[in-house]
Amino acid sequence: MNPDRILTRLKLYREKAIDKEALEF
């Protein structure tokens, strides 16, 4: 597995979570 890819995926998940939180407000 490519660690860089995992980090990118985690970053995307984090951004999606932030978007969800923003939508709740």
Secondary structure, 3 states (H helix, E strand, C coil): CCHHHHHHHHHHHHHHHHHHHHHHC
